[in-house]
Amino acid sequence: MPNVKTRDLTILGLLIALVAVSTMAIQIPVPATEGYIHLGDSMIFLAAVFFGSRYGMIAGGIGSSIADILTGYTHWAIPTLIIKGLMGYIVGKIADNERYDLINLRNIISLIIGALWMVIGYYFGGAVLKGSFLVPLASIPSNLIQGFGGAVLFLPIGIALKKTDIFKKYAHK
């Protein structure tokens, strides 16, 4: 990150922590997939839409990987780094953070594509880890719930935060 300012590093550190904590705070186990549903995706969407693709990628990848490491899913840390990092990057690239209204076509499309990427990414990650393309099929429904649930949860949080001065001041274009 060229010309990194202390403020930018602070924001990035807070976003990473926000993703990690929201991923770890409430985890709903999914025995069929040996994984869990969590709220972290909503914070990846927040980082990507408000702060752009670079912040979405770093906060999504590192924050989610930290959560995997700290909650006993270390075997998923590297795939998660890639999958959630790309998810944040994709959402940030597509999203429209220029407009005042958060609910607009580009933002909705970015959330849909980001959630679908996550489902596809974890399918292939599961295929590699399990050595089978059949076994990770069981993860698709819970990952769809997690991804689209994160998008739905992001919307009211994002709308409320979009109205605050702090996001007007610090969010990146």
VMD Tcl script that builds the backbone (N, CA, C; Angstrom):
set m [mol new atoms 519]
animate dup $m
set s [atomselect $m all]
$s set {name element resname resid chain x y z} {
  {N N MET 1 A 0.841 -1.169 0.000}
  {CA C MET 1 A 0.000 0.000 0.000}
  {C C MET 1 A 0.892 1.241 0.000}
  {N N PRO 2 A 1.014 1.888 -1.137}
  {CA C PRO 2 A 1.879 3.062 -1.199}
  {C C PRO 2 A 1.329 4.207 -0.353}
  {N N ASN 3 A 2.241 4.978 0.241}
  {CA C ASN 3 A 1.863 6.127 1.060}
  {C C ASN 3 A 0.840 5.764 2.135}
  {N N VAL 4 A 1.126 4.700 2.841}
  {CA C VAL 4 A 0.214 4.247 3.876}
  {C C VAL 4 A 0.256 5.230 5.041}
  {N N LYS 5 A -0.902 5.665 5.433}
  {CA C LYS 5 A -1.013 6.576 6.561}
  {C C LYS 5 A -1.438 5.792 7.794}
  {N N THR 6 A -1.120 6.341 8.941}
  {CA C THR 6 A -1.507 5.703 10.194}
  {C C THR 6 A -3.016 5.498 10.246}
  {N N ARG 7 A -3.773 6.486 9.790}
  {CA C ARG 7 A -5.229 6.380 9.790}
  {C C ARG 7 A -5.686 5.188 8.945}
  {N N ASP 8 A -5.080 5.011 7.768}
  {CA C ASP 8 A -5.461 3.912 6.890}
  {C C ASP 8 A -5.140 2.560 7.519}
  {N N LEU 9 A -3.974 2.455 8.149}
  {CA C LEU 9 A -3.617 1.204 8.829}
  {C C LEU 9 A -4.552 0.918 9.995}
  {N N THR 10 A -4.937 1.967 10.699}
  {CA C THR 10 A -5.862 1.812 11.823}
  {C C THR 10 A -7.217 1.318 11.336}
  {N N ILE 11 A -7.724 1.934 10.280}
  {CA C ILE 11 A -9.007 1.509 9.720}
  {C C ILE 11 A -8.923 0.060 9.257}
  {N N LEU 12 A -7.853 -0.281 8.568}
  {CA C LEU 12 A -7.690 -1.650 8.083}
  {C C LEU 12 A -7.620 -2.638 9.243}
  {N N GLY 13 A -6.878 -2.310 10.274}
  {CA C GLY 13 A -6.795 -3.176 11.458}
  {C C GLY 13 A -8.145 -3.355 12.125}
  {N N LEU 14 A -8.910 -2.272 12.209}
  {CA C LEU 14 A -10.247 -2.365 12.802}
  {C C LEU 14 A -11.177 -3.215 11.947}
  {N N LEU 15 A -11.088 -3.085 10.637}
  {CA C LEU 15 A -11.923 -3.902 9.744}
  {C C LEU 15 A -11.564 -5.380 9.846}
  {N N ILE 16 A -10.272 -5.685 9.910}
  {CA C ILE 16 A -9.833 -7.079 10.084}
  {C C ILE 16 A -10.410 -7.637 11.388}
  {N N ALA 17 A -10.290 -6.859 12.465}
  {CA C ALA 17 A -10.814 -7.302 13.760}
  {C C ALA 17 A -12.328 -7.455 13.722}
  {N N LEU 18 A -13.012 -6.540 13.053}
  {CA C LEU 18 A -14.466 -6.605 12.943}
  {C C LEU 18 A -14.911 -7.874 12.224}
  {N N VAL 19 A -14.218 -8.220 11.147}
  {CA C VAL 19 A -14.543 -9.453 10.421}
  {C C VAL 19 A -14.259 -10.669 11.304}
  {N N ALA 20 A -13.103 -10.693 11.962}
  {CA C ALA 20 A -12.744 -11.843 12.796}
  {C C ALA 20 A -13.727 -12.025 13.949}
  {N N VAL 21 A -14.023 -10.950 14.648}
  {CA C VAL 21 A -14.911 -11.044 15.812}
  {C C VAL 21 A -16.329 -11.407 15.393}
  {N N SER 22 A -16.822 -10.813 14.318}
  {CA C SER 22 A -18.185 -11.133 13.884}
  {C C SER 22 A -18.278 -12.565 13.352}
  {N N THR 23 A -17.180 -13.092 12.859}
  {CA C THR 23 A -17.151 -14.491 12.425}
  {C C THR 23 A -17.155 -15.428 13.634}
  {N N MET 24 A -16.484 -15.032 14.695}
  {CA C MET 24 A -16.356 -15.901 15.862}
  {C C MET 24 A -17.485 -15.739 16.874}
  {N N ALA 25 A -18.150 -14.593 16.901}
  {CA C ALA 25 A -19.115 -14.286 17.967}
  {C C ALA 25 A -20.286 -15.259 17.994}
  {N N ILE 26 A -20.890 -15.488 16.860}
  {CA C ILE 26 A -22.006 -16.425 16.775}
  {C C ILE 26 A -21.693 -17.408 15.665}
  {N N GLN 27 A -21.494 -18.655 16.039}
  {CA C GLN 27 A -21.214 -19.700 15.062}
  {C C GLN 27 A -22.276 -20.786 15.198}
  {N N ILE 28 A -22.948 -21.054 14.100}
  {CA C ILE 28 A -23.956 -22.102 14.074}
  {C C ILE 28 A -23.337 -23.303 13.363}
  {N N PRO 29 A -23.018 -24.364 14.110}
  {CA C PRO 29 A -22.359 -25.525 13.496}
  {C C PRO 29 A -23.233 -26.202 12.439}
  {N N VAL 30 A -22.574 -26.662 11.389}
  {CA C VAL 30 A -23.233 -27.437 10.338}
  {C C VAL 30 A -22.505 -28.780 10.284}
  {N N PRO 31 A -23.013 -29.790 11.017}
  {CA C PRO 31 A -22.319 -31.075 11.113}
  {C C PRO 31 A -22.030 -31.731 9.768}
  {N N ALA 32 A -22.928 -31.587 8.811}
  {CA C ALA 32 A -22.735 -32.231 7.509}
  {C C ALA 32 A -21.505 -31.708 6.786}
  {N N THR 33 A -21.120 -30.475 7.077}
  {CA C THR 33 A -19.984 -29.878 6.368}
  {C C THR 33 A -18.758 -29.735 7.269}
  {N N GLU 34 A -18.909 -30.037 8.548}
  {CA C GLU 34 A -17.853 -29.819 9.534}
  {C C GLU 34 A -17.447 -28.351 9.575}
  {N N GLY 35 A -18.368 -27.464 9.267}
  {CA C GLY 35 A -18.124 -26.025 9.284}
  {C C GLY 35 A -19.183 -25.329 10.116}
  {N N TYR 36 A -19.374 -24.047 9.849}
  {CA C TYR 36 A -20.340 -23.277 10.614}
  {C C TYR 36 A -20.835 -22.078 9.808}
  {N N ILE 37 A -22.023 -21.614 10.175}
  {CA C ILE 37 A -22.593 -20.398 9.603}
  {C C ILE 37 A -22.292 -19.276 10.596}
  {N N HIS 38 A -21.947 -18.105 10.084}
  {CA C HIS 38 A -21.556 -16.991 10.955}
  {C C HIS 38 A -21.962 -15.659 10.337}
  {N N LEU 39 A -21.670 -14.579 11.049}
  {CA C LEU 39 A -22.055 -13.232 10.615}
  {C C LEU 39 A -20.921 -12.470 9.935}
  {N N GLY 40 A -19.785 -13.083 9.780}
  {CA C GLY 40 A -18.606 -12.390 9.252}
  {C C GLY 40 A -18.762 -11.844 7.844}
  {N N ASP 41 A -19.553 -12.512 7.005}
  {CA C ASP 41 A -19.705 -12.039 5.629}
  {C C ASP 41 A -20.322 -10.655 5.573}
  {N N SER 42 A -21.222 -10.350 6.507}
  {CA C SER 42 A -21.832 -9.017 6.502}
  {C C SER 42 A -20.770 -7.942 6.714}
  {N N MET 43 A -19.747 -8.235 7.508}
  {CA C MET 43 A -18.692 -7.249 7.757}
  {C C MET 43 A -17.698 -7.178 6.597}
  {N N ILE 44 A -17.531 -8.286 5.880}
  {CA C ILE 44 A -16.715 -8.237 4.659}
  {C C ILE 44 A -17.411 -7.346 3.641}
  {N N PHE 45 A -18.727 -7.505 3.522}
  {CA C PHE 45 A -19.489 -6.650 2.616}
  {C C PHE 45 A -19.370 -5.184 3.029}
  {N N LEU 46 A -19.414 -4.927 4.321}
  {CA C LEU 46 A -19.282 -3.558 4.816}
  {C C LEU 46 A -17.923 -2.977 4.436}
  {N N ALA 47 A -16.868 -3.735 4.686}
  {CA C ALA 47 A -15.523 -3.264 4.357}
  {C C ALA 47 A -15.388 -2.997 2.862}
  {N N ALA 48 A -15.900 -3.892 2.047}
  {CA C ALA 48 A -15.747 -3.769 0.596}
  {C C ALA 48 A -16.574 -2.631 0.017}
  {N N VAL 49 A -17.815 -2.483 0.454}
  {CA C VAL 49 A -18.688 -1.453 -0.100}
  {C C VAL 49 A -18.247 -0.068 0.369}
  {N N PHE 50 A -17.922 0.074 1.637}
  {CA C PHE 50 A -17.576 1.385 2.170}
  {C C PHE 50 A -16.134 1.798 1.905}
  {N N PHE 51 A -15.220 0.836 1.885}
  {CA C PHE 51 A -13.807 1.181 1.803}
  {C C PHE 51 A -13.127 0.709 0.530}
  {N N GLY 52 A -13.806 -0.058 -0.304}
  {CA C GLY 52 A -13.251 -0.456 -1.584}
  {C C GLY 52 A -12.660 -1.850 -1.600}
  {N N SER 53 A -12.213 -2.230 -2.789}
  {CA C SER 53 A -11.770 -3.601 -3.029}
  {C C SER 53 A -10.528 -4.002 -2.236}
  {N N ARG 54 A -9.576 -3.110 -2.104}
  {CA C ARG 54 A -8.342 -3.456 -1.388}
  {C C ARG 54 A -8.631 -3.736 0.086}
  {N N TYR 55 A -9.412 -2.864 0.708}
  {CA C TYR 55 A -9.763 -3.060 2.110}
  {C C TYR 55 A -10.664 -4.283 2.276}
  {N N GLY 56 A -11.599 -4.468 1.364}
  {CA C GLY 56 A -12.469 -5.641 1.417}
  {C C GLY 56 A -11.677 -6.928 1.306}
  {N N MET 57 A -10.690 -6.923 0.405}
  {CA C MET 57 A -9.871 -8.110 0.205}
  {C C MET 57 A -9.029 -8.418 1.450}
  {N N ILE 58 A -8.356 -7.424 1.970}
  {CA C ILE 58 A -7.473 -7.654 3.118}
  {C C ILE 58 A -8.271 -7.983 4.372}
  {N N ALA 59 A -9.312 -7.205 4.654}
  {CA C ALA 59 A -10.122 -7.458 5.851}
  {C C ALA 59 A -10.839 -8.802 5.743}
  {N N GLY 60 A -11.393 -9.102 4.562}
  {CA C GLY 60 A -12.107 -10.368 4.378}
  {C C GLY 60 A -11.194 -11.568 4.500}
  {N N GLY 61 A -10.070 -11.522 3.814}
  {CA C GLY 61 A -9.152 -12.655 3.825}
  {C C GLY 61 A -8.481 -12.871 5.167}
  {N N ILE 62 A -7.873 -11.830 5.686}
  {CA C ILE 62 A -7.125 -11.973 6.950}
  {C C ILE 62 A -8.068 -12.151 8.134}
  {N N GLY 63 A -9.130 -11.338 8.207}
  {CA C GLY 63 A -10.061 -11.447 9.328}
  {C C GLY 63 A -10.706 -12.817 9.407}
  {N N SER 64 A -11.136 -13.338 8.267}
  {CA C SER 64 A -11.775 -14.661 8.242}
  {C C SER 64 A -10.777 -15.773 8.558}
  {N N SER 65 A -9.560 -15.644 8.061}
  {CA C SER 65 A -8.532 -16.653 8.348}
  {C C SER 65 A -8.158 -16.670 9.818}
  {N N ILE 66 A -8.067 -15.485 10.412}
  {CA C ILE 66 A -7.786 -15.408 11.852}
  {C C ILE 66 A -8.888 -16.135 12.626}
  {N N ALA 67 A -10.133 -15.904 12.231}
  {CA C ALA 67 A -11.248 -16.580 12.905}
  {C C ALA 67 A -11.135 -18.094 12.766}
  {N N ASP 68 A -10.781 -18.576 11.580}
  {CA C ASP 68 A -10.604 -20.016 11.399}
  {C C ASP 68 A -9.502 -20.554 12.308}
  {N N ILE 69 A -8.402 -19.850 12.389}
  {CA C ILE 69 A -7.277 -20.301 13.216}
  {C C ILE 69 A -7.662 -20.312 14.691}
  {N N LEU 70 A -8.355 -19.261 15.135}
  {CA C LEU 70 A -8.683 -19.148 16.555}
  {C C LEU 70 A -9.830 -20.055 16.997}
  {N N THR 71 A -10.613 -20.565 16.054}
  {CA C THR 71 A -11.749 -21.408 16.436}
  {C C THR 71 A -11.573 -22.875 16.041}
  {N N GLY 72 A -10.341 -23.266 15.703}
  {CA C GLY 72 A -10.070 -24.679 15.461}
  {C C GLY 72 A -10.282 -25.165 14.043}
  {N N TYR 73 A -10.390 -24.254 13.103}
  {CA C TYR 73 A -10.550 -24.640 11.699}
  {C C TYR 73 A -9.294 -24.280 10.892}
  {N N THR 74 A -8.142 -24.570 11.483}
  {CA C THR 74 A -6.881 -24.163 10.861}
  {C C THR 74 A -6.684 -24.769 9.477}
  {N N HIS 75 A -7.253 -25.938 9.236}
  {CA C HIS 75 A -7.112 -26.560 7.913}
  {C C HIS 75 A -7.826 -25.747 6.835}
  {N N TRP 76 A -8.721 -24.843 7.230}
  {CA C TRP 76 A -9.427 -23.985 6.276}
  {C C TRP 76 A -8.795 -22.596 6.159}
  {N N ALA 77 A -7.784 -22.280 6.954}
  {CA C ALA 77 A -7.253 -20.916 7.000}
  {C C ALA 77 A -6.746 -20.422 5.637}
  {N N ILE 78 A -6.005 -21.229 4.925}
  {CA C ILE 78 A -5.468 -20.797 3.618}
  {C C ILE 78 A -6.585 -20.704 2.570}
  {N N PRO 79 A -7.436 -21.744 2.434}
  {CA C PRO 79 A -8.549 -21.570 1.493}
  {C C PRO 79 A -9.430 -20.364 1.843}
  {N N THR 80 A -9.670 -20.147 3.131}
  {CA C THR 80 A -10.478 -19.006 3.559}
  {C C THR 80 A -9.801 -17.687 3.201}
  {N N LEU 81 A -8.503 -17.610 3.400}
  {CA C LEU 81 A -7.763 -16.396 3.038}
  {C C LEU 81 A -8.008 -16.043 1.572}
  {N N ILE 82 A -7.949 -17.038 0.719}
  {CA C ILE 82 A -8.141 -16.823 -0.718}
  {C C ILE 82 A -9.610 -16.539 -1.046}
  {N N ILE 83 A -10.502 -17.366 -0.545}
  {CA C ILE 83 A -11.922 -17.255 -0.883}
  {C C ILE 83 A -12.515 -15.951 -0.357}
  {N N LYS 84 A -12.325 -15.676 0.911}
  {CA C LYS 84 A -12.911 -14.463 1.498}
  {C C LYS 84 A -12.179 -13.209 1.019}
  {N N GLY 85 A -10.876 -13.333 0.772}
  {CA C GLY 85 A -10.146 -12.193 0.217}
  {C C GLY 85 A -10.679 -11.824 -1.158}
  {N N LEU 86 A -10.851 -12.816 -2.009}
  {CA C LEU 86 A -11.406 -12.546 -3.345}
  {C C LEU 86 A -12.854 -12.080 -3.269}
  {N N MET 87 A -13.595 -12.593 -2.307}
  {CA C MET 87 A -14.968 -12.144 -2.124}
  {C C MET 87 A -14.994 -10.646 -1.832}
  {N N GLY 88 A -14.176 -10.196 -0.899}
  {CA C GLY 88 A -14.110 -8.771 -0.576}
  {C C GLY 88 A -13.643 -7.941 -1.752}
  {N N TYR 89 A -12.681 -8.465 -2.501}
  {CA C TYR 89 A -12.167 -7.756 -3.675}
  {C C TYR 89 A -13.250 -7.615 -4.746}
  {N N ILE 90 A -13.945 -8.701 -5.031}
  {CA C ILE 90 A -14.990 -8.697 -6.052}
  {C C ILE 90 A -16.098 -7.711 -5.680}
  {N N VAL 91 A -16.570 -7.791 -4.444}
  {CA C VAL 91 A -17.647 -6.894 -4.005}
  {C C VAL 91 A -17.188 -5.445 -4.089}
  {N N GLY 92 A -15.982 -5.175 -3.629}
  {CA C GLY 92 A -15.468 -3.807 -3.658}
  {C C GLY 92 A -15.303 -3.263 -5.061}
  {N N LYS 93 A -14.932 -4.108 -6.009}
  {CA C LYS 93 A -14.762 -3.672 -7.400}
  {C C LYS 93 A -16.095 -3.361 -8.072}
  {N N ILE 94 A -17.111 -4.130 -7.750}
  {CA C ILE 94 A -18.410 -3.948 -8.397}
  {C C ILE 94 A -19.245 -2.865 -7.710}
  {N N ALA 95 A -19.151 -2.771 -6.386}
  {CA C ALA 95 A -20.028 -1.895 -5.605}
  {C C ALA 95 A -19.893 -0.433 -6.011}
  {N N ASP 96 A -20.959 0.298 -5.766}
  {CA C ASP 96 A -21.014 1.735 -6.045}
  {C C ASP 96 A -21.083 2.474 -4.716}
  {N N ASN 97 A -19.938 2.940 -4.233}
  {CA C ASN 97 A -19.943 3.667 -2.960}
  {C C ASN 97 A -20.007 5.171 -3.164}
  {N N GLU 98 A -20.217 5.606 -4.384}
  {CA C GLU 98 A -20.326 7.035 -4.687}
  {C C GLU 98 A -21.710 7.578 -4.336}
  {N N ARG 99 A -22.714 6.747 -4.457}
  {CA C ARG 99 A -24.088 7.200 -4.256}
  {C C ARG 99 A -24.445 7.212 -2.780}
  {N N TYR 100 A -25.358 8.094 -2.433}
  {CA C TYR 100 A -25.799 8.168 -1.043}
  {C C TYR 100 A -26.645 6.955 -0.664}
  {N N ASP 101 A -27.502 6.536 -1.586}
  {CA C ASP 101 A -28.352 5.388 -1.278}
  {C C ASP 101 A -27.558 4.100 -1.420}
  {N N LEU 102 A -27.609 3.309 -0.387}
  {CA C LEU 102 A -26.839 2.071 -0.360}
  {C C LEU 102 A -27.496 0.985 -1.197}
  {N N ILE 103 A -28.812 1.019 -1.263}
  {CA C ILE 103 A -29.521 0.013 -2.039}
  {C C ILE 103 A -29.641 0.526 -3.467}
  {N N ASN 104 A -28.723 0.060 -4.290}
  {CA C ASN 104 A -28.740 0.382 -5.716}
  {C C ASN 104 A -28.316 -0.862 -6.474}
  {N N LEU 105 A -28.531 -0.851 -7.763}
  {CA C LEU 105 A -28.326 -2.059 -8.567}
  {C C LEU 105 A -26.897 -2.596 -8.463}
  {N N ARG 106 A -25.910 -1.733 -8.569}
  {CA C ARG 106 A -24.516 -2.215 -8.500}
  {C C ARG 106 A -24.209 -2.861 -7.159}
  {N N ASN 107 A -24.694 -2.271 -6.073}
  {CA C ASN 107 A -24.413 -2.852 -4.761}
  {C C ASN 107 A -25.113 -4.192 -4.586}
  {N N ILE 108 A -26.351 -4.293 -5.024}
  {CA C ILE 108 A -27.072 -5.564 -4.913}
  {C C ILE 108 A -26.376 -6.633 -5.754}
  {N N ILE 109 A -25.990 -6.273 -6.974}
  {CA C ILE 109 A -25.263 -7.230 -7.834}
  {C C ILE 109 A -23.945 -7.642 -7.190}
  {N N SER 110 A -23.239 -6.674 -6.584}
  {CA C SER 110 A -21.955 -7.010 -5.951}
  {C C SER 110 A -22.142 -7.997 -4.812}
  {N N LEU 111 A -23.194 -7.823 -4.016}
  {CA C LEU 111 A -23.455 -8.738 -2.902}
  {C C LEU 111 A -23.819 -10.127 -3.407}
  {N N ILE 112 A -24.634 -10.186 -4.449}
  {CA C ILE 112 A -25.028 -11.482 -5.023}
  {C C ILE 112 A -23.811 -12.209 -5.581}
  {N N ILE 113 A -23.010 -11.506 -6.378}
  {CA C ILE 113 A -21.825 -12.140 -6.970}
  {C C ILE 113 A -20.825 -12.540 -5.882}
  {N N GLY 114 A -20.656 -11.684 -4.877}
  {CA C GLY 114 A -19.751 -12.018 -3.772}
  {C C GLY 114 A -20.193 -13.260 -3.028}
  {N N ALA 115 A -21.495 -13.360 -2.737}
  {CA C ALA 115 A -22.014 -14.528 -2.025}
  {C C ALA 115 A -21.875 -15.789 -2.879}
  {N N LEU 116 A -22.186 -15.670 -4.171}
  {CA C LEU 116 A -22.061 -16.834 -5.060}
  {C C LEU 116 A -20.603 -17.262 -5.205}
  {N N TRP 117 A -19.688 -16.296 -5.287}
  {CA C TRP 117 A -18.259 -16.635 -5.355}
  {C C TRP 117 A -17.851 -17.435 -4.110}
  {N N MET 118 A -18.329 -16.991 -2.940}
  {CA C MET 118 A -17.975 -17.675 -1.707}
  {C C MET 118 A -18.467 -19.127 -1.741}
  {N N VAL 119 A -19.683 -19.354 -2.200}
  {CA C VAL 119 A -20.236 -20.708 -2.288}
  {C C VAL 119 A -19.386 -21.557 -3.237}
  {N N ILE 120 A -19.069 -21.013 -4.396}
  {CA C ILE 120 A -18.258 -21.737 -5.384}
  {C C ILE 120 A -16.846 -21.987 -4.848}
  {N N GLY 121 A -16.268 -20.957 -4.238}
  {CA C GLY 121 A -14.921 -21.093 -3.679}
  {C C GLY 121 A -14.832 -22.178 -2.623}
  {N N TYR 122 A -15.812 -22.205 -1.716}
  {CA C TYR 122 A -15.790 -23.231 -0.675}
  {C C TYR 122 A -16.124 -24.615 -1.230}
  {N N TYR 123 A -16.883 -24.678 -2.299}
  {CA C TYR 123 A -17.125 -25.973 -2.933}
  {C C TYR 123 A -15.797 -26.547 -3.431}
  {N N PHE 124 A -15.045 -25.738 -4.181}
  {CA C PHE 124 A -13.774 -26.234 -4.718}
  {C C PHE 124 A -12.723 -26.414 -3.617}
  {N N GLY 125 A -12.736 -25.531 -2.620}
  {CA C GLY 125 A -11.840 -25.715 -1.479}
  {C C GLY 125 A -12.135 -27.020 -0.752}
  {N N GLY 126 A -13.418 -27.317 -0.573}
  {CA C GLY 126 A -13.812 -28.573 0.051}
  {C C GLY 126 A -13.435 -29.773 -0.787}
  {N N ALA 127 A -13.533 -29.626 -2.112}
  {CA C ALA 127 A -13.148 -30.723 -3.002}
  {C C ALA 127 A -11.666 -31.039 -2.851}
  {N N VAL 128 A -10.848 -30.012 -2.719}
  {CA C VAL 128 A -9.405 -30.218 -2.539}
  {C C VAL 128 A -9.121 -30.848 -1.172}
  {N N LEU 129 A -9.729 -30.281 -0.128}
  {CA C LEU 129 A -9.463 -30.788 1.224}
  {C C LEU 129 A -10.012 -32.200 1.443}
  {N N LYS 130 A -11.152 -32.504 0.859}
  {CA C LYS 130 A -11.782 -33.811 1.056}
  {C C LYS 130 A -11.391 -34.832 -0.007}
  {N N GLY 131 A -10.781 -34.359 -1.098}
  {CA C GLY 131 A -10.394 -35.279 -2.162}
  {C C GLY 131 A -11.572 -35.823 -2.939}
  {N N SER 132 A -12.654 -35.069 -2.983}
  {CA C SER 132 A -13.868 -35.520 -3.661}
  {C C SER 132 A -14.677 -34.315 -4.121}
  {N N PHE 133 A -15.275 -34.425 -5.295}
  {CA C PHE 133 A -16.166 -33.370 -5.763}
  {C C PHE 133 A -17.610 -33.622 -5.319}
  {N N LEU 134 A -17.883 -34.778 -4.735}
  {CA C LEU 134 A -19.227 -35.079 -4.247}
  {C C LEU 134 A -19.435 -34.607 -2.814}
  {N N VAL 135 A -18.447 -34.813 -1.965}
  {CA C VAL 135 A -18.582 -34.485 -0.548}
  {C C VAL 135 A -18.927 -33.000 -0.329}
  {N N PRO 136 A -18.273 -32.053 -0.996}
  {CA C PRO 136 A -18.578 -30.642 -0.706}
  {C C PRO 136 A -19.930 -30.162 -1.236}
  {N N LEU 137 A -20.643 -30.997 -1.972}
  {CA C LEU 137 A -21.998 -30.612 -2.395}
  {C C LEU 137 A -22.887 -30.336 -1.184}
  {N N ALA 138 A -22.613 -31.033 -0.081}
  {CA C ALA 138 A -23.396 -30.839 1.139}
  {C C ALA 138 A -23.217 -29.443 1.727}
  {N N SER 139 A -22.132 -28.758 1.382}
  {CA C SER 139 A -21.871 -27.430 1.939}
  {C C SER 139 A -22.621 -26.313 1.210}
  {N N ILE 140 A -23.135 -26.590 0.037}
  {CA C ILE 140 A -23.750 -25.539 -0.776}
  {C C ILE 140 A -24.941 -24.875 -0.081}
  {N N PRO 141 A -25.909 -25.623 0.455}
  {CA C PRO 141 A -27.054 -24.942 1.086}
  {C C PRO 141 A -26.660 -24.039 2.259}
  {N N SER 142 A -25.802 -24.522 3.153}
  {CA C SER 142 A -25.423 -23.696 4.303}
  {C C SER 142 A -24.575 -22.498 3.875}
  {N N ASN 143 A -23.741 -22.657 2.870}
  {CA C ASN 143 A -22.968 -21.514 2.375}
  {C C ASN 143 A -23.858 -20.485 1.689}
  {N N LEU 144 A -24.901 -20.947 1.000}
  {CA C LEU 144 A -25.867 -20.006 0.418}
  {C C LEU 144 A -26.573 -19.213 1.516}
  {N N ILE 145 A -26.977 -19.899 2.579}
  {CA C ILE 145 A -27.620 -19.216 3.706}
  {C C ILE 145 A -26.664 -18.196 4.316}
  {N N GLN 146 A -25.425 -18.596 4.521}
  {CA C GLN 146 A -24.437 -17.701 5.117}
  {C C GLN 146 A -24.180 -16.490 4.232}
  {N N GLY 147 A -23.939 -16.703 2.953}
  {CA C GLY 147 A -23.617 -15.604 2.045}
  {C C GLY 147 A -24.766 -14.633 1.865}
  {N N PHE 148 A -25.950 -15.152 1.586}
  {CA C PHE 148 A -27.094 -14.266 1.375}
  {C C PHE 148 A -27.622 -13.710 2.689}
  {N N GLY 149 A -27.467 -14.470 3.777}
  {CA C GLY 149 A -27.803 -13.937 5.099}
  {C C GLY 149 A -26.895 -12.779 5.456}
  {N N GLY 150 A -25.610 -12.901 5.123}
  {CA C GLY 150 A -24.672 -11.807 5.352}
  {C C GLY 150 A -25.035 -10.568 4.555}
  {N N ALA 151 A -25.497 -10.774 3.323}
  {CA C ALA 151 A -25.919 -9.642 2.480}
  {C C ALA 151 A -27.145 -8.961 3.070}
  {N N VAL 152 A -28.114 -9.757 3.508}
  {CA C VAL 152 A -29.334 -9.195 4.098}
  {C C VAL 152 A -29.010 -8.446 5.390}
  {N N LEU 153 A -28.137 -9.012 6.217}
  {CA C LEU 153 A -27.745 -8.360 7.463}
  {C C LEU 153 A -26.946 -7.088 7.197}
  {N N PHE 154 A -26.118 -7.096 6.173}
  {CA C PHE 154 A -25.327 -5.910 5.838}
  {C C PHE 154 A -26.206 -4.710 5.499}
  {N N LEU 155 A -27.310 -4.942 4.810}
  {CA C LEU 155 A -28.125 -3.828 4.316}
  {C C LEU 155 A -28.614 -2.886 5.420}
  {N N PRO 156 A -29.294 -3.350 6.478}
  {CA C PRO 156 A -29.718 -2.376 7.499}
  {C C PRO 156 A -28.546 -1.748 8.258}
  {N N ILE 157 A -27.500 -2.551 8.498}
  {CA C ILE 157 A -26.316 -1.996 9.167}
  {C C ILE 157 A -25.678 -0.942 8.273}
  {N N GLY 158 A -25.521 -1.269 6.999}
  {CA C GLY 158 A -24.919 -0.335 6.053}
  {C C GLY 158 A -25.725 0.927 5.878}
  {N N ILE 159 A -27.049 0.803 5.810}
  {CA C ILE 159 A -27.902 1.978 5.655}
  {C C ILE 159 A -27.750 2.905 6.862}
  {N N ALA 160 A -27.747 2.326 8.057}
  {CA C ALA 160 A -27.579 3.132 9.268}
  {C C ALA 160 A -26.209 3.805 9.302}
  {N N LEU 161 A -25.163 3.052 8.974}
  {CA C LEU 161 A -23.812 3.613 9.019}
  {C C LEU 161 A -23.570 4.635 7.916}
  {N N LYS 162 A -24.220 4.459 6.787}
  {CA C LYS 162 A -24.054 5.389 5.667}
  {C C LYS 162 A -24.507 6.798 6.070}
  {N N LYS 163 A -25.424 6.872 7.020}
  {CA C LYS 163 A -25.954 8.163 7.470}
  {C C LYS 163 A -25.059 8.853 8.490}
  {N N THR 164 A -24.052 8.153 8.994}
  {CA C THR 164 A -23.196 8.748 10.014}
  {C C THR 164 A -22.068 9.553 9.393}
  {N N ASP 165 A -21.607 10.522 10.124}
  {CA C ASP 165 A -20.517 11.365 9.646}
  {C C ASP 165 A -19.197 10.612 9.564}
  {N N ILE 166 A -19.013 9.642 10.437}
  {CA C ILE 166 A -17.732 8.941 10.451}
  {C C ILE 166 A -17.478 8.205 9.148}
  {N N PHE 167 A -18.508 7.608 8.578}
  {CA C PHE 167 A -18.315 6.909 7.318}
  {C C PHE 167 A -18.170 7.881 6.157}
  {N N LYS 168 A -18.828 9.017 6.245}
  {CA C LYS 168 A -18.656 10.045 5.222}
  {C C LYS 168 A -17.215 10.545 5.228}
  {N N LYS 169 A -16.629 10.614 6.404}
  {CA C LYS 169 A -15.287 11.162 6.565}
  {C C LYS 169 A -14.186 10.151 6.188}
  {N N TYR 170 A -14.369 8.896 6.569}
  {CA C TYR 170 A -13.283 7.939 6.439}
  {C C TYR 170 A -13.434 6.919 5.305}
  {N N ALA 171 A -14.636 6.726 4.798}
  {CA C ALA 171 A -14.814 5.749 3.725}
  {C C ALA 171 A -14.079 6.207 2.479}
  {N N HIS 172 A -13.519 5.263 1.775}
  {CA C HIS 172 A -12.742 5.557 0.563}
  {C C HIS 172 A -13.626 5.486 -0.662}
  {N N LYS 173 A -13.295 6.277 -1.620}
  {CA C LYS 173 A -14.026 6.253 -2.903}
  {C C LYS 173 A -13.336 5.319 -3.854}
}
mol reanalyze $m
mol bondsrecalc $m
mol representation Tube
mol addrep $m
